[in-house]
């Protein structure tokens, strides 16, 4: 477990301000909720004394953190191979394969990306969700960033909230698009099927940009960029405009193959076994260096085979 020892002096100009407000500014590597916990537990002190979060400071006091990072969950580390695209002391970028759940849940306590991350980097047990700051669906492939420290976690969460993280995807959809566009429709829980998401009037703001890469007979290869990151956003938005992701049984409706396709294409579509969606590119400001850094990855084999079969007709 990591132990944190930090201190800082309160400026005279901060006279009259609350302890929790000043702590959030002086120890900005950590989330406000974590700092509140440390204040209440006495791990963050004022001149060596425990004080309540609303305690008014005069200026000149020394705020000190002496905190032991505790395990964030009771998850088990598992020796599962990871395709690591980039790694340093602050972050790790993973190219996630298909059929790989990101986070343990009911029915999926083992064999997840989180379990694999804890084995690869045991220190992650003291970082929220083992450093996972955004997710990909079980059968969506591609790039994900993981925070390796509390400071990196706080920074990346803030970047995601500020929408400065660039996330680009590629997909194959059913139907022939005439051109690109933007889907700007709120997303929330499906009113009747609670395990699904849907475009709903009182949902959360969601915006997806898309453009055509190549048209085929009955299908379109597209590139997408997220402004927001709602659950199943791309799948819900594409289905809502009647261009569902190929292979998406949840939102695409009954599996259909249009007339006149070759046996090879028919077989390729039937064997895909997942939604044809890949997180191709990822860009962000590095939490430690402040430098903008980005990564790209090739389409996985199954999507390359699908595109080749579509080209043949």
C-alpha positions in Angstrom: 0.0 0.0 0.0 1.2 3.5 -0.8 1.6 6.0 2.0 1.2 9.7 1.2 3.1 12.4 3.1 2.5 16.0 1.8 2.3 19.4 3.3 1.6 23.0 2.2 1.3 26.4 3.8 -1.9 28.4 3.6 -1.5 31.8 1.9 -2.4 34.9 3.9 -4.8 35.8 1.0 -6.9 32.8 1.9 -7.9 34.2 5.3 -11.5 33.3 6.1 -11.8 30.5 3.6 -12.8 26.9 4.5 -10.4 24.1 5.1 -11.9 21.8 2.5 -11.8 24.5 -0.2 -8.1 25.3 0.4 -7.2 21.6 0.6 -8.7 21.0 -2.8 -6.5 23.8 -4.2 -3.3 22.9 -2.4 -3.6 19.1 -3.0 -5.3 19.1 -6.4 -3.8 15.7 -7.3 -6.6 14.2 -5.2 -10.3 14.3 -5.6 -12.5 16.5 -3.3 -14.3 13.5 -2.0 -11.0 11.8 -1.0 -9.7 15.0 0.7 -13.0 15.2 2.6 -12.5 11.7 3.9 -8.9 12.5 5.0 -10.1 15.6 6.8 -12.8 13.7 8.6 -10.4 10.8 9.5 -7.7 13.2 10.8 -5.3 12.2 8.0 -5.3 15.8 6.8 -4.5 18.2 9.6 -4.2 21.9 10.3 -1.0 22.7 12.3 -1.0 19.1 13.5 -4.7 19.2 14.7 -7.8 17.6 13.3 -10.4 20.2 12.2 -13.8 19.9 10.5 -14.1 20.5 6.7 -15.8 23.9 7.3 -13.1 25.2 9.6 -12.1 28.7 8.7 -8.4 29.3 8.1 -6.5 32.5 8.9 -3.5 32.1 6.6 0.0 30.8 7.5 -1.3 27.4 8.8 0.4 24.2 7.6 -1.9 21.6 6.1 -0.4 18.2 6.2 -1.5 14.9 4.7 -0.4 11.6 6.2 -2.6 9.0 4.6 -2.4 5.3 4.0 -4.0 4.3 0.7 -6.4 1.5 1.3 -7.7 -1.1 -1.2 -10.7 0.2 -3.1 -12.4 -3.2 -3.5 -12.1 -6.9 -2.8 -11.3 -7.8 -6.3 -8.8 -10.6 -7.1 -5.7 -10.2 -9.3 -5.7 -12.7 -12.2 -2.9 -13.6 -14.6 -4.7 -12.5 -17.8 -2.5 -11.3 -20.8 -2.9 -7.6 -21.7 -2.1 -5.9 -25.0 -0.4 -2.8 -23.6 0.2 -0.1 -26.2 1.8 2.4 -23.9 2.9 2.4 -20.2 4.8 4.7 -17.9 4.6 5.6 -14.2 1.3 7.5 -14.6 -0.8 5.8 -17.2 -1.3 2.7 -19.2 -3.1 2.4 -22.6 -4.7 -1.0 -23.4 -5.9 -2.4 -26.7 -8.9 -4.3 -25.5 -9.9 -7.5 -27.3 -13.5 -8.6 -27.9 -15.3 -10.8 -25.3 -13.5 -9.1 -22.4 -15.6 -7.5 -19.7 -14.0 -4.3 -18.3 -15.2 -4.2 -14.7 -16.5 -7.0 -12.3 -20.2 -7.0 -11.8 -22.9 -9.5 -10.8 -22.2 -12.7 -12.8 -18.8 -11.4 -13.9 -16.6 -11.3 -10.8 -13.6 -12.9 -12.5 -11.9 -12.8 -15.8 -12.3 -9.0 -16.3 -9.9 -6.3 -17.4 -9.8 -5.0 -13.8 -8.7 -8.4 -12.5 -5.9 -8.5 -15.2 -4.8 -4.9 -14.3 -4.4 -5.8 -10.6 -2.1 -8.7 -11.5 0.0 -6.6 -13.9 0.2 -3.6 -11.5 -0.7 -4.5 -7.9 -0.5 -0.8 -6.8 -3.8 -0.3 -8.6 -5.7 -1.8 -5.8 -5.5 1.6 -4.0 -6.7 3.6 -7.1 -10.5 3.8 -7.6 -11.7 1.0 -9.9 -8.1 0.0 -10.4 -7.5 3.1 -12.5 -10.3 2.5 -15.0 -11.7 5.9 -15.9 -13.8 5.0 -18.9 -15.2 1.7 -20.3 -15.7 -0.2 -23.5 -18.5 -2.7 -23.9 -17.6 -6.4 -23.5 -17.5 -6.9 -27.3 -16.2 -3.5 -28.4 -12.5 -3.6 -29.1 -9.8 -0.9 -29.0 -8.0 1.7 -26.9 -8.6 2.5 -23.3 -6.5 4.5 -20.9 -5.9 3.4 -17.3 -4.6 5.7 -14.4 -1.8 4.1 -12.4 -1.8 6.7 -9.6 -4.4 8.7 -7.7 -3.1 11.9 -9.2 -3.4 10.6 -12.7 -6.9 9.3 -11.9 -8.0 12.7 -10.7 -6.6 14.4 -13.8 -8.0 11.9 -16.3 -11.5 12.1 -14.7 -11.3 15.9 -15.0 -10.3 15.7 -18.6 -13.2 13.3 -19.4 -15.6 15.6 -17.7 -14.2 18.6 -19.6 -14.5 16.6 -22.8 -10.8 17.2 -23.8 -10.1 13.5 -24.2 -10.3 12.6 -27.9 -11.9 9.2 -28.7 -12.4 8.0 -32.3 -14.1 4.8 -33.4 -14.6 2.8 -36.5 -17.7 0.8 -37.2 -19.7 -1.0 -39.9 -23.4 -0.2 -40.0 -26.3 -1.7 -41.8 -27.6 0.5 -44.6 -26.0 2.9 -47.1 -25.4 6.3 -45.7 -25.6 9.3 -48.0 -23.1 11.3 -45.8 -21.9 12.1 -42.4 -23.5 14.1 -39.6 -24.1 14.5 -35.9 -26.6 12.7 -33.6 -27.5 15.0 -30.8 -30.0 13.1 -28.7 -30.2 12.5 -24.9 -29.6 9.0 -23.7 -31.0 7.3 -20.6 -32.3 4.0 -19.3 -34.8 2.3 -21.6 -38.3 3.0 -20.1 -39.3 -0.7 -20.3 -36.1 -2.8 -20.7 -33.9 -1.6 -17.9 -30.8 -3.4 -19.0 -30.8 -1.3 -22.2 -30.2 2.3 -22.9 -32.3 4.5 -25.3 -32.8 7.9 -26.7 -35.2 9.4 -24.1 -36.4 13.0 -23.5 -35.1 13.3 -19.9 -31.8 11.5 -20.6 -28.3 12.9 -20.3 -26.8 15.0 -23.1 -25.2 12.9 -25.7 -23.5 13.9 -29.0 -21.9 11.6 -31.6 -20.2 12.8 -34.8 -19.9 10.4 -37.7 -18.6 10.4 -41.3 -18.5 7.9 -44.2 -15.3 6.1 -44.9 -16.6 3.8 -47.6 -20.0 2.7 -48.9 -20.9 -0.9 -49.8 -24.0 -2.6 -51.1 -26.2 -2.6 -48.0 -23.5 -1.4 -45.5 -21.3 1.5 -44.7 -17.9 1.8 -43.1 -17.9 4.8 -40.8 -15.7 6.8 -38.5 -17.1 8.3 -35.3 -16.0 10.8 -32.7 -17.6 11.1 -29.2 -18.2 14.4 -27.6 -19.8 12.7 -24.6 -19.4 9.2 -23.2 -22.8 7.7 -22.3 -23.3 4.0 -21.8 -23.7 2.3 -25.3 -23.8 5.8 -26.8 -22.6 4.9 -30.4 -24.8 1.8 -30.5 -27.9 3.6 -29.3 -27.3 6.7 -31.5 -26.7 4.7 -34.7 -29.7 2.5 -34.1 -31.8 5.6 -33.5 -31.1 6.9 -37.0 -31.8 3.5 -38.5 -28.1 2.6 -39.2 -27.5 0.0 -36.5 -24.0 -1.4 -35.9 -23.6 -4.7 -37.7 -23.8 -7.6 -35.3 -25.4 -5.5 -32.5 -28.1 -7.9 -31.3 -29.1 -5.6 -28.5 -29.9 -2.5 -30.5 -29.9 -3.6 -34.1 -33.0 -5.8 -34.0 -33.3 -9.2 -35.7 -30.3 -10.2 -37.7 -30.9 -9.6 -41.4 -28.8 -10.1 -44.5 -30.0 -8.3 -47.6 -30.7 -10.3 -50.8 -28.0 -10.9 -53.3 -25.0 -11.2 -51.0 -22.3 -13.7 -51.7 -22.0 -16.9 -49.7 -18.6 -15.6 -48.4 -20.1 -12.4 -47.1 -23.1 -14.2 -45.6 -20.8 -16.5 -43.7 -18.6 -13.6 -42.6 -21.6 -11.7 -41.2 -22.9 -14.8 -39.5 -19.6 -15.6 -37.9 -18.8 -12.0 -36.6 -20.5 -12.7 -33.3 -20.3 -9.1 -32.0 -21.0 -5.5 -32.9 -18.5 -4.3 -35.5 -17.2 -1.4 -33.4 -13.6 -0.5 -32.6 -12.0 2.3 -30.5 -9.4 3.2 -33.1 -7.8 6.4 -31.7 -7.3 8.0 -28.3 -5.7 11.3 -27.4 -5.3 13.2 -24.1 -3.1 15.5 -22.1 -0.6 13.4 -20.1 -1.3 13.9 -16.4 2.3 14.2 -15.4 4.0 16.0 -18.3 1.1 18.2 -19.6 2.0 17.1 -23.1 -0.8 16.1 -25.5 -0.2 12.5 -26.6 -2.2 10.2 -28.8 -2.3 6.6 -30.0 -3.9 4.7 -32.9 -4.5 1.0 -33.5 -5.3 -1.2 -36.5 -8.7 -2.7 -36.9 -9.0 -6.2 -35.4 -8.9 -9.2 -37.7 -12.6 -9.9 -37.6 -13.5 -6.3 -38.8 -10.8 -6.4 -41.4 -12.2 -9.7 -42.7 -15.7 -8.2 -42.7 -14.5 -5.2 -44.7 -12.7 -7.4 -47.2 -15.8 -9.5 -47.6 -18.0 -6.4 -48.1 -15.5 -5.2 -50.8 -15.9 -8.5 -52.6 -19.7 -8.2 -52.4 
